């Protein structure tokens, strides 16, 4: 995954990921933190992750 693909993923998935986490934990601040942490982990591993699998990866990371 390159920088452009990462940025596109953030733009397309951040809101949906936030709503997914918020639905499960019902705490806005914690949901924001979880989303931010998940995207940070993705960035740290972005060279190892293929772009087509990044959406699944980010949702799984945030859920756990």
Buried (B, 14 or more C-beta within 10 A) or exposed (E): BEEEBBEBBBEEBBEEBBEBBBEEEEEEEEBBEBBEEBBEBBBEEBEEBEBEEBBEBBBEBBEE
